[in-house]
């Protein structure tokens, strides 16, 4: 892989890492919200918990994409 394509991949990785950080902020806020919902509001707790789980899966998926891009960049 030439340097131009490596630089493009590095830029994409940086964008993905920034996106992951933003998702992490949203997930943290949603977790705080979930933790403070009264127990009597089980439906809202279920929705907030599902949102937190899905945001966590999204971050895990971005980690995987970043690893694949790094492997491609590094010729692994």
matplotlib code that plots the C-alpha trace (Angstrom):
import matplotlib.pyplot as plt

x = [0.0, 1.3, 1.6, -1.4, -3.7, -2.1, -2.8, -6.4, -6.9, -5.3, -7.8, -10.7, -9.4, -9.2, -12.8, -14.0, -12.2, -13.8, -17.2, -16.6, -15.8, -19.0, -21.0, -19.3, -20.5, -24.1, -23.9, -22.6, -25.4, -28.0, -26.6, -26.9, -30.5, -31.2, -29.6, -31.9, -35.2, -37.6, -38.1, -41.8, -41.1, -40.0, -40.9, -38.6, -35.8, -36.1, -35.9, -32.9, -31.1, -31.6, -30.3, -27.2, -26.6, -26.9, -24.6, -22.1, -22.4, -21.8, -18.6, -17.5, -18.2, -16.2, -13.3, -13.5, -13.6, -10.6, -8.6, -9.4, -8.3, -5.1, -4.4, -5.0, -2.8, 0.0, -0.2, -1.2]
y = [0.0, 3.4, 6.4, 8.2, 5.3, 4.9, 8.5, 8.1, 5.1, 7.1, 9.9, 7.4, 5.8, 9.2, 10.0, 6.7, 7.2, 10.6, 9.1, 6.4, 9.1, 10.9, 7.7, 7.0, 10.4, 9.7, 6.2, 7.6, 10.2, 7.6, 5.3, 8.2, 8.7, 5.0, 4.9, 7.7, 6.5, 5.5, 1.8, 2.2, 3.3, -0.1, 0.5, 3.6, 1.6, -1.2, 1.3, 3.2, -0.1, -1.3, 2.1, 1.7, -1.8, -0.8, 2.1, -0.3, -2.6, 0.3, 1.2, -2.4, -2.5, 0.6, -0.9, -3.9, -1.7, 0.3, -2.9, -4.1, -0.7, -0.8, -4.3, -3.3, -0.2, -2.3, -5.1, -7.8]
z = [0.0, -0.9, 1.5, 0.0, 0.8, 4.2, 5.0, 3.8, 6.1, 9.0, 8.4, 8.4, 11.6, 13.2, 12.2, 13.5, 16.8, 17.1, 16.4, 19.0, 21.6, 20.8, 21.0, 24.4, 25.7, 24.6, 26.1, 29.4, 29.5, 28.7, 31.4, 33.9, 32.8, 33.2, 36.6, 37.8, 36.4, 39.3, 39.5, 39.0, 35.4, 34.1, 30.5, 30.4, 32.1, 29.5, 26.6, 28.2, 28.9, 25.3, 24.1, 26.3, 25.1, 21.4, 21.9, 23.5, 20.5, 18.2, 20.0, 19.9, 16.2, 15.6, 17.5, 15.1, 12.0, 13.3, 13.8, 10.2, 8.8, 10.9, 9.6, 6.0, 6.5, 8.0, 5.4, 7.9]

ax = plt.figure().add_subplot(projection="3d")
ax.plot(x, y, z, "-o")
ax.set_aspect("equal")
plt.show()
